Amino acid sequence: MKLTTIRLGGGESVAARVDGATAVELEGYADVGDLLRRGHLAGVAGATGAVHAMDSADLAPVVLTPAKIVCVGLNYRNHILEMGRELPEHPTLFAKYPEALIGARDEIQLPPESDKVDWEGELAVVIGATVRRADAEQAAAAIAGYSVLNDVTMRDFQYRSTQWLQGKTWESSTPLGPVLATPDEMPDGAQLVTLLDGEEVQRTPLDDLVFGAVDLVQYISTIVTLNPGDIIATGTPGGVGHARKPGRYLQAGQALTTRIDGIGELVNVAVAERVDAPPGRETEPVQA
């Protein structure tokens, strides 16, 4: 089963079940996160409601306001090697805030303060049950499904210190969607692919992850309770712009496509963020 969150206008949104090329509204749920928090995932298979065409629907982040977005750094073997590091013994964790999230077709805002904005295609784990100190069986059962995320990163801010947060959670920078795909939707040998203006820049099988989804739920739930609607961004594979010589970074007008087999794709155009000027001053949008 696949679920998505659709904007209806007027600030409203609704969870929907995806049936091929259409999405069927699920009455009474503001988003997929709301449905998960109520524990109603199993009961929506036969629900009926208004029907939307997926190719024209206004897709919001699949979970609008997750209480936690826990991100994992350096978790694909090929990316670790391209960055000149050794394989880790434990996951590297950092946080992202909900203000960073955008929908599957929304514009990525390039802030004027950064000129080194990089792409990081990722598999996102969506939590569907409350777990603390989960064993492997409990961790697997707590995974409602998977989504696609791009952890767009301001590299110049990321490396201002040894703590990565300031490069990772800029507002309106991180697409999440287009759907939540339940685990049975994921094919064997699924791959993650990232394209920049149609040019392939990342392609890696998901089994190149050092710490898989169950490992991460176990590890993170040892530290903090994971609840329905929480997101784990599992890390990016090799092919990021910052590792290239010379480095390559997102420019205004470029289209970033992030695709995972069994889930779908994000297509997000980067735009220069328009910053409101203080009174008495005028500010033009700056191209990053």
N, C-alpha and C positions, 0 to 999 in steps of 0.2 A: 504494500500500500504506500501511496505517496500523499503527503499533505502539504499545503502551502498557505500563506497568508496574503490576502488581497486587500488593497486599499479601496474603499468604496466612495471616498470623497467626504468632505466635511469633517475630516479628522477621524472618521470611523474606519474600522477594518474588520475582517472576518476570517476565520479559519475555513479552509475548503479542502475537500478530497479531490485529488487529481485522477481523472479517468481518461487516460489517453490525451487527447488534445483539448479537453475541457476540464474545468474545475467546478465542483458542486459545493455551494455554500453549506456550511454546517451551522445551523441556527444556534445562537446563544454563546458563541465562543469568539472573543475579540481577536485571537490569534492562535497559532499552534501551541505557543507556550501556555496559554490559558487552558486549552484542552488538556494538555499534559498535567498541569497542576491539579486539575479536577479528577485525574485518573480515568479519563474517558476514551483513551486511545482505542481500546478493543471494541467499543460500541458504535463506531462511526462508519463501518463498512457499508451498511445499507441505507444510510441517511440520505434524504433528498432535500433539495433546496434550489435556489436560483443557480443558473448555469452560466459560466463565463468561459470565453475562449482563452486558453493559456497564452497564445501568442500575442494577445492584445491586452491582457489583464494587467493592472497596475500592481506589481508584486512588491510587497513590503519585505523587510527581513523576516525570515520564516519564524523566528521568535523575536518579538518586538523589544522586549525589555528583560533579557535574562538577568537574574540576580547575580550570576557569576559568568564571566568569560575567562576561562583559564587557558592560557596559551603555552605551547611547548616549543622551545627553541632547539635547533640542531638535533632533529630527530629522524632525518633520512641519511643513510650512510653516504650517498653520493654528495649531498650538500655539506655534510661534516668534512668530507675530504676536500671539497673545492674551497672551503673556508680555512683549510690548513690546520684542522683540529683533530684530536683523537676521539674515538667513540666514547661516549659518556657511560659512567656506571649508573647514574640516576638521571631522571628527566630534569631539564632546565625549564623552570616555570616562571611566567610573568603574567600580568593581568591586562585586560582591556576593558573599557567601559562601554555601556550600551549606546552612548552618544556617538560612538565611532561607526555604528552599524548603518548600512544602507541596503536597499533592495537589489534584486538580481539585475535590474536594468537602470538603476539610478546612476547619476553622475558621481564620479570620484572627485572630491574637492582637493585641488592642489594648493596648499597654503603658500602665501608669499614668503613666509619665513624659511622655507626649505627648497633647495634646488636639487636634492638627491632623494627623490621619491621612487621607491623600488617596489616590485611585485613579488608576492610570495603565495602562490597557489597552495591551498590546504584542504584536507579532509576535516570536516567538523563533526564531532560526536555530540548528539543531543541527548541529554539525560531525561529519562522518563519515570524514575522512581527514586525515592529518598534512600541514600545509602551512606553509611559511615563505616570505615574499616572493612570494606567489602572484600570477600574472598573472590576467587576467579568466577565461580558460578553466580554469585550475587552481582558482581560487576557486569557480567554479560547480560543478565536479566534486567539491569538498570538502564541499558542502552535502548532508548526509544527508536533511534535511527541515526541517519547520517545526512549531512548537507555539505554544500561547497562553500568555502570561504576564501577570500584573498586578504591576507594580512599585509595590506599595503603599509610600507614602512618608510619613515623619514630617516634615512641613514645618518645624515649629519647630526640629527638630534639623538639618535640611538647611541651613537658612540661619543657623545659628550661626557659620558660617565660609564662605569661598569654596570649600571642598572639600565635596562632597556626600555622601561615604561614610557619615557618621554618621546621615544621614536615610534611607538606602537599604537597609540590610542588617540590620534588626532581625529577631530570630529568629522563625520560624513566621509570616511575614508575606506571603510571595510565592508564590502558586499558579502551578504550571507543569504543563500538560497540555492536554486529557485524553489526547492522543496525539501521536506524531510522525507527521506526514503527509509522505510523500515528495513531491518537487516536482511530479510529474505529477498529484497530487491537487488542486493549487491552481487554482481557476477564474480565468479572466480577470475583471478588475473586482472581485476579492475585497475585502470591506470588514471593518473591525474595528468592533465595537459593544460598548459598555459600558453596563450597566443598574444602577441603584441602586434596590432594592426595586421592580423592574419599570419604573422611569422611565428612559428613554434619556438618558444624559448624554454619551456619545461615539459618533460615527458618522463614519468617514472611510475612503475607499478607500486601499488599501495603496500605490497609486502616488503618493500625496501625500508619500511619504518623500523627504527631500532626498538621503540616501545609502541606496541599496538594499542588499540582502543581499550581492550580489557585491562592491559597492564596499567594504562593511564588512569582508568577509573579506580582501580585498586590503589594506586599510589596516591592520587589526589584525595581520595576519600579517607585515607589515613590521616591527612592533615586537616581536612575540613569536610563537613557534611555536604554532599552533592544532592541537589533537589531537582524535581522536574522543571524542565525549561533551561537549566544550566547548559552552557556550551563549553566544550573542550576543543580548541583548535590544535591539531595534532602535529603541526610543523610543516615546513616546506621542503621540497626536494631541490636538487641542484638546478642551476640555470638562472639564478637570480642576477639582476643587473649589476649589483654592487661587486660581485665576484669576477666580473669581466674586465678585461684589460684592453682599452680603457673602460671604465664603468659606464653602464647605460641606465638611464632613468626615465621615468614617465614624463611625457610632455603633454601640454594642453592639446586636445584634439585627438589624441591617440585612444584607440579602443583596446581594452584589456579583456580577454576572454579566458575564463577559467572553467574547465570541464572535468567531470569525473564520471566514468562509466557507471551506469545504473542509477545515477542521480539526475544529471542534467548539467546545464551550463549557466554561468554568469556572463553577461556582456555589459561592460561598464566603460563609458567614455570619460576620460580625465578632462577636467575643466579648471581654469584658474579661478580660485575662490575670490569672490567679490567681498572685500572687507569694508564695513561701514567706517567712514571717516569721522574723527572727532569733530565736534562743532567748529565751524570756521575753517576746516581743512577739507580738501578733496583727495580721494584715493582712487586710483585706477586699478583694475585687476592686474595682478602681476603674473606673468607666465612662468611657471616653475620649470 
